[in-house]
Amino acid sequence: MDLNGARILVVGATGVLGQRLCERLSERTTRIAVTGRSAAAAEELRRRLGLRSAHALDLLDHDAVAAVVRAAAAELGGLDAVVVASGVAAFGPAAEEDEAVVEELFEVNALGPMAVVRAALPHLSEGGVIAVLTGVAAELPLAGMAAYAASKAAMASWLGSLRRELRRRRIAVVDARLPHMDTGLVDRALAGLPPALPPGHDIDDALAALERGMERGVHEVRIG
Ligand SMILES: NC(=O)c1ccc[n+]([C@@H]2O[C@H](COP(=O)([O-])OP(=O)(O)OC[C@H]3O[C@@H](n4cnc5c(N)ncnc54)[C@H](OP(=O)(O)O)[C@@H]3O)[C@@H](O)[C@H]2O)c1
C-alpha cells in the first residue's frame, strides 16, 4: 500500500512510539484518526499535526472499541490502514505475578487489539494494512516478563491466523516485532522492575522499518 494520502487509524497514538509514528506519517498524509486514553492528549496531538480526528479510547472498555473504530472510519471515509501502538508491560517472576496485572496485560496487549482489528475489518479497503506493535518479546520469552511476553505471543499468534484468513481480501497483516527502545515503557510498567535490557534501538530507524513493512505488506518487521 502507498502511505501517501492513506486513511489511517492509529490506536495508542499518544504513547511515545505512537506519537512519533504520527509525526512521521503526517508528512505523507493527514487523513489520520488518532486515539489515546486521554481525550485531551489525543486532541492536542491531532491539532499539533493537523490530523483528521481524535478520540478517547481505553482498551479496558470493551464497549467503546467498536464505536470508536466505527466513528474514525466514518470520519476518514473508510480505512486503508490500522496501526495498534498501544501496550503495557509488567515485570517480575512468573510465580509471583498478580492476577489483576496479568489480566490487564492480556486486555491491553491482546484482547483489546484483537477487538480493534475485528471492528476495523469491515471498513478496510482491499490492499489495506493491519499493523500491530508486538515486539521481540512475542518470540523471546525472557525471565522476569512471562505474562508480558505471553500476551504479546498471543497477539502474534492471532495475527498469524488472521493473515491467512485475509489473503483473499489482499489485506496485509504486519506483526512489528520491534526491539527494545528507550521510550520509558518499562518505567511505566504495571508492576515490577525490568531486567537488564540492551541499549535501546533508534526509534526513527525502527519506525522507518515499520513504514516500509506496511508499504510492502511484509508479515513481520524485524530489525537486526
Ligand atoms: N518501547 C519498546 O522498547 C518497545 C519494543 C517493542 C514493542 N513495543 C510496543 O510498542 C507499543 C508502544 O510502546 P511505547 O514504547 O510507545 O510505550 P508508551 O509510550 O508507554 O505507549 C503505550 C501506549 O499504550 C497506551 N495504553 C496503555 N494502556 C492502555 C489502555 N488500557 N487502553 C488504551 N491504550 C493504552 C498508552 O496510552 P496513553 O498515551 O493514554 O497512556 C500509550 O499510548 C507497546 O505495545 C509496546 O509493547 C515497545
The ligand as a Tripos MOL2 file, in Angstrom:
@<TRIPOS>MOLECULE
LIG
   48    52     1     0     0
SMALL
NO_CHARGES

@<TRIPOS>ATOM
      1 N1          9.4610    0.6000   23.8060 N.am      1 LIG1
      2 C1          9.9050   -0.5820   23.4090 C.2       1 LIG1
      3 O1         11.0520   -0.9650   23.6490 O.2       1 LIG1
      4 C2          9.0160   -1.4800   22.5960 C.ar      1 LIG1
      5 C3          9.5790   -2.5360   21.8750 C.ar      1 LIG1
      6 C4          8.7450   -3.3760   21.1350 C.ar      1 LIG1
      7 C5          7.3840   -3.1700   21.1560 C.ar      1 LIG1
      8 N2          6.8640   -2.1480   21.8800 N.ar      1 LIG1
      9 C6          5.4250   -1.9710   21.9000 C.3       1 LIG1
     10 O2          5.0950   -0.7460   21.3110 O.3       1 LIG1
     11 C7          3.8790   -0.2500   21.8870 C.3       1 LIG1
     12 C8          4.0690    1.2120   22.2900 C.3       1 LIG1
     13 O3          5.0400    1.2670   23.3070 O.3       1 LIG1
     14 P1          5.8050    2.6290   23.7190 P.3       1 LIG1
     15 O4          7.1990    2.2380   23.9220 O.co2     1 LIG1
     16 O5          5.4390    3.7450   22.8100 O.co2     1 LIG1
     17 O6          5.1900    2.8580   25.1720 O.3       1 LIG1
     18 P2          4.3060    4.0460   25.7560 P.3       1 LIG1
     19 O7          4.9070    5.3560   25.4160 O.co2     1 LIG1
     20 O8          4.1020    3.7250   27.1990 O.co2     1 LIG1
     21 O9          2.9430    3.9050   24.9680 O.3       1 LIG1
     22 C9          1.9820    2.9670   25.3640 C.3       1 LIG1
     23 C10         0.6830    3.3260   24.7100 C.3       1 LIG1
     24 O10        -0.2800    2.3640   25.1290 O.3       1 LIG1
     25 C11        -1.4240    3.0510   25.5910 C.3       1 LIG1
     26 N3         -2.1810    2.3110   26.5760 N.ar      1 LIG1
     27 C12        -1.7700    1.8170   27.7660 C.ar      1 LIG1
     28 N4         -2.8160    1.2470   28.3990 N.ar      1 LIG1
     29 C13        -3.8890    1.4030   27.5900 C.ar      1 LIG1
     30 C14        -5.2730    1.0660   27.6900 C.ar      1 LIG1
     31 N5         -5.7780    0.4610   28.7670 N.pl3     1 LIG1
     32 N6         -6.0870    1.3890   26.6700 N.ar      1 LIG1
     33 C15        -5.6080    2.0280   25.5810 C.ar      1 LIG1
     34 N7         -4.3230    2.3930   25.4280 N.ar      1 LIG1
     35 C16        -3.4860    2.0750   26.4300 C.ar      1 LIG1
     36 C17        -0.8890    4.3470   26.1670 C.3       1 LIG1
     37 O11        -1.9410    5.2690   26.2430 O.3       1 LIG1
     38 P3         -1.7780    6.7060   26.9510 P.3       1 LIG1
     39 O12        -0.9680    7.5320   25.9930 O.co2     1 LIG1
     40 O13        -3.1690    7.1610   27.0670 O.co2     1 LIG1
     41 O14        -1.0590    6.4740   28.2430 O.co2     1 LIG1
     42 C18         0.1590    4.6960   25.1250 C.3       1 LIG1
     43 O15        -0.4560    5.3010   24.0140 O.3       1 LIG1
     44 C19         3.5360   -1.2130   23.0230 C.3       1 LIG1
     45 O16         2.6320   -2.1910   22.5710 O.3       1 LIG1
     46 C20         4.8590   -1.8890   23.3150 C.3       1 LIG1
     47 O17         4.7060   -3.1650   23.8850 O.3       1 LIG1
     48 C21         7.6490   -1.2920   22.5820 C.ar      1 LIG1
@<TRIPOS>BOND
     1     1     2 1
     2     2     3 2
     3     2     4 1
     4     4     5 ar
     5     4    48 ar
     6     5     6 ar
     7     6     7 ar
     8     7     8 ar
     9     8     9 1
    10     8    48 ar
    11     9    10 1
    12     9    46 1
    13    10    11 1
    14    11    12 1
    15    11    44 1
    16    12    13 1
    17    13    14 1
    18    14    15 2
    19    14    16 1
    20    14    17 1
    21    17    18 1
    22    18    19 2
    23    18    20 1
    24    18    21 1
    25    21    22 1
    26    22    23 1
    27    23    24 1
    28    23    42 1
    29    24    25 1
    30    25    26 1
    31    25    36 1
    32    26    27 ar
    33    26    35 ar
    34    27    28 ar
    35    28    29 ar
    36    29    30 ar
    37    29    35 ar
    38    30    31 1
    39    30    32 ar
    40    32    33 ar
    41    33    34 ar
    42    34    35 ar
    43    36    37 1
    44    36    42 1
    45    37    38 1
    46    38    39 2
    47    38    40 1
    48    38    41 1
    49    42    43 1
    50    44    45 1
    51    44    46 1
    52    46    47 1
@<TRIPOS>SUBSTRUCTURE
     1 LIG1         1 GROUP 0 **** ****
